Amino acid sequence: VTGSTSVEKILTALKDEFTAMYPNVTIEYTGSGSSAGIKDTKAGINNLGASSRELKDDEKEDTLNTQVFAYDGIAVIVNPQNEEAKDITKEQLADIYSGKITNWKEIGGKDADIFVVSREESSGTRSAFEELIGLEDAGGLTSNAAVSEGNGPVQAAVAENANAIGYVSFAFIDDSVKALTVDGTEATPELAKSGEYPLSRPFLFCYYDDKVTEAGKAFLEFALSEDGQICVEDNQGIRVD
């Protein structure tokens, strides 16, 4: 399995539970970004691709299958020292990430430059985030943004900088960062699943029937089973049912 880093916690839990049940099966996972996972599937490099976004139109094929195994929200995070920041709109996010807004005071905060943290180009989290906030229409990502590879590095960058803003999978929210409400809605699994939280997306596998292997098919079934969905919930994911 190769692809999204956002799915790592859930996928690792699924993998560990499945291989405990079937010790003769080995599952290898490489977090390389959603786009890379989808490309690897098409190139025959993996058995399963993992994506944290829907496939784009130019990635879809009639014979390329997808299976959603969880849902996730994208949390907008700031440093806990940034006490003024509590709520943000999608329009403000687009303006910050495009470079139109560069100081916290422009959105009611302190007089300090905003340290913008984003993700690498192959990241499904980045693709989903930019699409959901309409960043392309706002002019695209500012050249002043710091680019971090993976949810963990984004979380660490925000935790270390009092003026930073970033975005991560819900699973990466902890006491080291503060999640903002978006358009007045809290970043909770319940609100993401209901569609009320504005920044939510699916976690899915992509595969070809003739490349997935029998063990892979069993793993796909397990991911949707009750035990599999417990793994999803236990790792801050949102069940598909």
N, C-alpha and C positions, 0 to 999 in steps of 0.2 A: 504494500500500500504506500503510495506517495501522494503528497498534496498539502492541503491546508494545515497551518500550524494552529489555527483556532480550535480544531477538533482534537488536538493532542490529548488533553486530559480525558475526554470521553472515550476516544478511540483506544487509548492505553488501557482504560478500565475494561472496555469491551474485549480487547485482546487478551488481557490477563484472565478474565473470567472464562472466556471461550477455551483458551489453551489449558486451563485447569481442568475443564471438562473433557478435552480431547488432547492429551499430552503428546500425541504423535504428530500434532499440527504445529508448525512454526509460522508465526505472522511477523513480518518485518515492516516497520513503518518509518518513513523518512518525511519529515516536515519540510516541504520545499515551496509552499504556496499553492493556492488553488489552481491558478493558470498552469503551473508546471505539472500538477497532478493530472489535469485534464489532457495536456499535451502528451504526458507519459503514457496515458491510457491509449491514446490514438496511435502512438508509436510502438505499442506493444511492450513497453518497458516495465509496466506494473500489471498486476492482476485486477486491482481496484484503484481508482483515483478518488481522492477525498477533496471535496470542495465546500467552502463556507459561503457559497453564493449560488444562485441559479446559473445555469449555463447561458452564455451569450448566444445570440442567434447564429453567429459565425462558428460557434463551437458545436452546435447541435448536429446530429446525424440520425437518420432513421433507425440505424442499427445500434446506436449508442444509448444504452439504458441508464436511467438515473433512479436512485432510491433515497428518499429523504429518511434519515434515521433520528433526527433531532431538530429542534429549532433553537435559535440563539438571538439574543439582543446584543447590539453594539452599544457599550456604555461610553459616554463622554466623561473623561476623568480630568481632575485638576489636583493640585497639591492641597492637602488638608489645611495648610497655612493660609490658603486663599479663602478667607472667611466670607468675603463679599459675594463670591460666585456661588450661586445656588441653582438658578434656572437659566437655560439658554434656548434660543429658537433655532430651527433649521436654517433660517435666513442668516442669522448671526454666525452660525457655524460656517456657512458658505463664504461669508465675508471674511471671517478669520482665516480660513484655509486658503482663500484666494489672495490674501494680503491686503484686502480693502480696509479691514480693521486690524490695527497693529498694537493697540494699547488697551489695557483692561478698563481704563476710565471711559472709553467709548461705549461700553456696555454696562456702566454703573459700578465698575470696580475701582481699584486703586490705580494711581498713576504709575504704571509699570509696563514695559514692553511685554507682549505676549510671546512666549517661547512655544512655537508650534511644532508638535511632534506628529509625524505621519508614518506610514508603512511603505515597504518596498513595492515596486510596480506589480510584481506577480501576486501580491497578497489579495486573497478574496475578501478579507476584512476591508482593505482599502477600496477595492472596487465597489463593494456593497455600500460602504460609508459615503463615498463620493457620489454614487448614483442617488442614494437616499436624500442627501442634502442638496442635490442639484449643483455640484461643484463645477461641472463642465460649463454650464450656462453662466456661471459666475466668473469664468476665466481660467479655471484649472488651478492646480496646486501651486502656491507661491514658491518661488525658488529659495526663499529663506527658511523653509520648513526643514527640520531635522528628520532624517529618514532612519527608522529603526527596523531591523529585520526580526519580526516576531512579536507576539503580544507581550511576552515577558520583558523584553528590552524597552517597549513603550511604557509599560507600567513602571519600570525602574527609572526611566528618564523623568517621568512626571513626579515620582516620589522624591527625586533628588533636586527638583527645581521648583521653587515657590511660585514662579510665574508661568509654569508650563500648562499646556492643554494637550490631551491626546485622546485616543479612542481604542478600546480593547473589547474583546469578548467578555460577556458577563462573568465567565468563570475566573477572570483575572481581577475582579473587584475584591479588594481587601482593605485593611486598616491603613495601608501605606498611601492610599489615594482616596479621593472623594468623587463619587459619581454624581453628576448634575442631573436634574430633571430636564427633559427636552420637551419644549412646548407645553410645559406644566405637568408632564407625565413622568412618574418615577420609573427608573430602570429596574423593573422586576420581571421575573419569568412569567408571572401571571398576566401582566399587562402586555408583554411582548407576544405571548401566545394568542391573546384576544385581539391583537392588532391595534390596541390603543397606543402602545409605545411606538413612536415613529421610526425608530431605528432597529428593525428586526430582520432576520434572514434565516434561511434553512441551512442545515448541515446535510450533505448528501454524498453518496457514492456514485461514481459513474463506471461503467464496465461494458464489455462486449460478452455476449453469452458464450462464445467459443473460447474466451480467454480467462474466464473468471475461476475456473477449476471447481471440482466438487467441494473441496474444503471451503473455497471462497463463497460458493452458493449457500453452504451451511452457515457461514459467518454472517452473510446478509440476512438470512432468516433469524439468526440469533439476535441481531441488532434490533429487530422489531418485536422480539419476544418479550414477555413480561420481565424476565431476568435482564435482558438487554436494556429495556427501558428504565429499569431500576438503576442500572449503571449510568444512564443518561442523567437521571434526576440527582443521583448521588454526586455528580460532578458538575452541578449547576447548569445543566442543560434543560431544555424544555421537551417533554414527551411529545411524540407525534399524535397520540390518541387523545 
